[in-house]
Amino acid sequence: MRRAEHHPSRRTFLDVTGTMMAAGLTAGCAADTAKPPRRTPDSATTPVPASTSTSTPTPVSATGRHQAGITLPQPAQPNLLAVVADLGATADPGPLLAELGQAILTLTAGNDPRLMGLPPGDLTITVGVGPRLVRAAGASLPGATDLPPFSRERIAPRARGGDLLIQICAGDALLLPVVAAALLAQAGDRLRERWRQSARRGANVSVGNGLTAPRNPLGFIDGIVGPHTAAEQQRDLWLTGPPAVAGGTLAVLRRMELDLPRFAALSVAEQEAVFGRRRASGVPLSGGAADSGPDLGAKTPDGRYLVPAAAHARRAHSTAVGVGLMLRRSYTTDEPAPGLLFISFQNDLRTFTATLTHMETSDALLPFTTTTAGATFLILPGFDRHRPLGSQLFDPPPA
């Protein structure tokens, strides 16, 4: 595989969702149903939940109706590496994806010598294809639309879009570069890397009702709301058709720099007004519990909204925007600058684009962000040894 001549960082850790990015830093571009995830055959990929042990993470099966690394494990692993690449002009996506799928099976099972003896633990590898490849398979398919430009972006050409996403997550940060090297070696000259980002999630804190979420670099609890139940995920997360994409989902990646000094200079009350939630607890400024949605109609005795008009919790609220829920993940980054990588998963790209468009008019959080990379991908349906990765969408390899 050929590396891009220039990419933001060659560090071991990755700097890639979810979420301070414009669509959901913490308050949420999702709904107000922060119920604990319920594992069902439809919302899982056949795995065992991620272990809470810090020594021996429970393995996560790579096979099933959906790819691992989206809703499973729960909670998500703390370390992530995202690699975005382009397919060579003469490369056939069908055989390449099938090969990558077979490599994923051996890597996650710990049977691949390229792991160099490292135990895979809770390793997950999730693969998506960009709009150009989706359009080649069918112009009307979900995922065929490019992510449009937005305000507050400073994105170099090579950091916008891409043909292939490889998302690698694990409890053990040492696995990330090793696994990426194995997969890129498998692809060889058929792929050319655009950019990569390594990132990490903070420790999870309880927000009530059995739900946990990490804090973002601005100190606020991130990702409280989203499609947590099987019914919500079926409605807003998973693609149900056409058959070529059923079981997949759509991902949006946005890497952002954060103006941490300017945000830190605000008083706690001013910071909470930006988000619409209490910094310490995550409770909405309208009251209630952290896992409950804000009451956007609640006012003070003198008629002011308890959740300010420009608060992120209001501007990114799914009902205020008129869209479904998105599963949001945000990861802290150190390079190329302090910030975060926002990743969202949803079954309609408009869920993201309409939310960010609504935020751009007056969201108080956006002035503290500058987006430096962005892309959208169709996350392929699940696979196994008899149903190769990508075979529903692209021609399978010859028998």
N, C-alpha and C positions, 0 to 999 in steps of 0.2 A: 504494500500500500504506500502510495506517495503522500508525504506530508505536505501541507500547505507551506508556502514559502514564509508566510508570516501568520502566526496565531498568537493569541493573547498570552498564553502561559504554557510552559512545559513542565510545570510542577506535578508532583505525584498526585496531589489532591485535586479534585475536580471543582470547577466553579460553576456547575449547573445547579425552576417552580416552584414552591411556591409561595414568598408571596408578598411581597410588598409591592410588587409590580403593580402596575396600574391596575390590576383588577382584583386585588384582593388582599392586600398586605395583611390584614388580620381581621378586620371587621367583617369582611366577607362579601364576596360577590356570589354568595350562595344563599341558601335559604335559612330559615330559622329552626331547622330540625336537627339539632346537634345531638342525636341519639347515638348510643354506642353502636359500633358496627355489629351487624348480625350476620354470621357466616352461614351461607346457604349454598347448595350446589350451584346455583346460578351466579352467585356473587363471588365465588372463589375459583381458583384454578386447580383445585384438588389438594391443597396443601394443608400443612399443619400450621396453626398460628405461630407467629414469631415468638420465640422464647423471651421471657423477661430477664433471663439470666445474662449476666455480663460476660460469662466465661464460655458457654457453649450455645450459640444461637441455634434454634431449631431449623433444619433445612426446609426450604420452600420448593415444592414441586414446580418444574418449568412447564409442565403440560396441563392441558385443560381447555375449557371453553374460552377463557380469557388468558392473555399473557400475565405472568406474575410481574410484580413491581408496580402495580397500579393500586388495587385495593389490598393486595397482600404483599408482604406481611403487614400486620396491623399491631402496633404502630410501625410506621416506616423506619427502615434502617437509617442510622445517623449519617452515613457517608454516601455520596453520590458522585458519579462522573458521567457527564454527557459528552458524547462525541458526535459531531455533525459532519457529514461527508457528502460528496457528489459521486454519482455513478459515472464510470467512463463511457465514452460515446459508443463503444462497441460492446459493452458489457450487457449481458442478459440478466434482468433482475430475478427471474424465476430460479435458475440454478444457484445464483449467489445467495439468495435468501434461504434456500433449502440447505445449503452448506453451513450458513451461519446458524440455522436452527439446530443442525446436528452438533455443531460445536457447543452451542448453548447447553444441550442435553449432557454432553460429557463434562463440561466445565462445572455446571451446577451439581452434578453427581459426584464430583471429585475424581473422575476417571481420566482426566486429561493431563498428560505429562507436562503440558505447558503451564500448569499451576505451580510447578516446581516444588511440590510437597506441601503447599499451603492448603489447609482444609477450607472448603467452600463455605461452610457455615450457612448463613441465611442469604447467600448470594442470589440476586435476581438480575436478569438481563432482559430488557424490554426493547423491542425493535419497532420503528415506525418508518413509513415512507412519505416523502414530500409530495407536494401538489403536482410537480412535473410528471413523476412516475404514475401518480393516480390518474391524471388526465390521459396518459397513454393507454391505461387500462379501460377508461370510460370517463368521458368528460362530465357526466352528470353524477358521478359517484361522490359520496361524502369524502371530504379531504382533497377534492380537486381544486379548491379555491386557495389562493395565496393569502397570507396575512397582510392586510393593508398597512400603510404607514400611519403613524400617529404622531401627535405632538410630543415634545420633550424627548426626542430620539437623536442619538448621535451614533448611527450604525454604519460601520464600514461595509462596503459591498460584500466582502467575503463573510461577514457576520450576519447577513440577512438571508433567510431561506436555506435550502439544502435538500438533497435527495434522500438522505438516510439519517435516522437518529438511532444511536445505540446508547441506551440509558443503563448504566451499571450501578447497582446499589448493594451495599454490604455493611455488616457490623464491623468488619475488619477493613480498615482503610488500605492495608497493604495489597488487598486483592485488586483494587481498582485499576492501577496501571498494568498489572500482570494480565488481567483478563482483557483489557483493551488491546494490549499488544498481541495477544493470541488471536483475537477476532480480526484485527486489521491485517495480521500476517495471513490469516485464512483468505481474506479478500484479495490480498496482493494488489496488483496494479488496477484492479477493477474499481477501486475506490480511491478518491483523493480527499483527504481531510480538509474541511473548511475551518472549524474551530472546535475547541473542547473547553469544558469548564468543570472544575472539581469544586465541591461544596460540601457543607455539613449542616446538620440540624442540631439545635441545642437540646438539652435534656427536656423530656416531656414533663409537664406539670398538670395536675388534675384540674379540670374545669367543671366537675360535677357530673352526676348521672353516669359514672363509669367512663367518661370521655377524658382523654388527655390530649394536649397540644403543646408544641414548643414555643419559645419566645423568638421573636425576630431581632435583628441587630438594633432596633430602636427601643427594645425593652418590652414590647407588647406581645401578648399571647397571640399566636398566629394560627389560622386555619380552624377556628372553633366550629364554624358552620359548614355544611356541605351535604351531599347525598350519602348518608351513612347507612340507611336501611336498604334491604334488597329491593324494596318497591321503589325507593327514590333512585337507586342506581339503575334500575331497569328503565325508569322514566327519563332520566337526565344524563346518565353516564354512558351506558352501553348502546352501540349501534345494533338495531334489530334487523336491518336490511339495507340494501339488497343482499342476497346470500353471500356474495363475494366478500362483504365486509362485516357480516353479522358476528357479533362477539368482540368486535374491535371498539375503538373509541378515537376521539380526536384530541391531540395534545397541542398546547401552545407553550412555547418557551420564550421567556423574556429575561435577559440579564440586565440588572440595573445597578448603577452606582448610587449610593446614598450620601446625602450631605449630612453626615453624622454630627459634625461640630455645630452646624446651624440648628439642627433639631435639638441637640443637647442643651443649647442656650435658652430654649423655651422653658418656662416653668412647667411643673407637672400638670397643672390645670390646663395650660395651653396645649401641651402634648395630648392630653386626654380629649380636648376639643377637636384636635386634628383627627383622631381616630373615632371618637364617639363611644369609647369604652374606658373603664378604669385601667390604669397601667398595671397595678399590682394584681388585680383579680380577674380582669377581662370582663367584668360585669358592664352591661350597657349603661350609658349615662341616664337612660330612662328608668333604670332599676331592674330588679329581677335577679336571675342567676346568670352566670357566665355563659351557660349553654343555651340560654333563651335568646331569642332575637330581640333587637331593640324595638321599643314602642315608638314608631316614628311620629305619632300624633300627640305624644305626651308633651305638655307645656308647663312652664313655671306660672305662678299666679299672675305675673305681669305679661303673660302671653308669649314668652320666648320658648322656642323648642328646647327640650332637655337634650336631645341629640341635635347639635347645631346643623344649620342648613347645608354647610359645606363639609360636614364630617364624613370621613370615609365610610363609616357604617351606614350612612344614609345614601350617599351617592352611588355606592357599589351594591346596594341592597337589591336582591333579585326581584322582589315585587315592585320596587320603585322603577326598576329598569324594564320589567315586563318580560323576563327570560327565566329559564330554568336554573338549576343549581350547577355549580362546577366543583369538582373535587380539586382543591388547591393545595399545592405543596410549595413551601419556600425554603430555600437553603442559603446559608450565609457563605459569602465569598470573601477571600482576601485579595485575590488578583484577578484581573489586572487592576482592580481598585476595590476598596471596601464596599460591600453591597450585598446583593442577594440575587439568586436565580429563582425566578418564579416559574412554576410549572402548573398548568391547569389541564384537567381532563374533562371533556364534555362531549355529548353526542351531536351538538350543533355548534358550528363555529360562531354563529351569531350570539350565542350565550356570552362568549368572550368579547367579541367586537362591539356589541351593543352596550355592554357594561363599561368598557373603556371609553367609548364615545360619550356615554352619560357622565363619566367621571371627569372627562376633559373640560367640561363646562365650568366646574367649580369645586372639584375635590381638593380639600386642603392638604392632602398627602402628596399629590403629584409634584408640587414645587420642590420637594425634597428628593426627587428621583430623576435620573437621566438613564434612558434605556440605551444599551450599547450592543445588544444582539437580540435577534428575534426570529422565530420560525414557527411553522405549524406542520404537524405530521399526522397522517393516519396511522394510529397504532394498530398493527395487524391483529386479526383474530388469533386465538390460541392455536396450538399445534401439538403434535406428538410424532412418534417415529413413523407412523403410517400416514400422517397428514402433514406434509412438510410445511414449514413456516412460509407464508405467502402464497401457498398453492391455490387458495381460493381465488386470488386476485390475478396471479400471473401464471403462465404456463409452468406446470411442474417439470422438474428435470427428467430426462429420459430414464426409463427403467433399466 
